[in-house]
């Protein structure tokens, strides 16, 4: 990996959002939610903004510098997704046969969310053609360094089983499993500061 990770703000967020949309194009949960490719490409960017968009405003969004190879949207302690916007997106765009299970998935995700101050990683993604080159780990490091420095935990939900090993290599531990109706399995994970 020759590129470095840089902060991404509201003014230059398009490349980060594009990287995440590309990375999640084959993600089990994203494509279960929007199985039609056109619907996925139309609606997933809105989900990215509602789920992790606060990272751009808080200065906790990162992307691989000089490319759209990957991005991570970290939410610092006290900052969360825009839940009202998420629900509105789901209610307006998700096929009816998936919607009830999706609401239950998010309810279960909430039950695993730590109650104490924590860093939350709602979205991280690397272009599938560039995976395996260290970008994922590089995108994890800035917020994990802050967690270690401040003695704060980090939390995420892995929507792709292939990514669990990456998170475990960076100190995350599996808390359980989330699966509702026809949904794919989601893995909530927690990392203690080091």
ABEGO torsion letter per residue (X at the ends): XABBBBBBBAAAAAAAAAAAAAAAAABAAAAAABABAAAAAAAAAAAAAAAAAAAAAAGABBBBBGBAABBBBBBBBGBBBBAAAAAAAAAAABBAAAAAAAAAAAAAAAAABBABBBBBBABBBBBAAABGAGAAAAAAAAAAAAAAAAGBBBBBBBABAAAAAAAAAAGBBBAEBBBBEABBBBBBBBBBBX
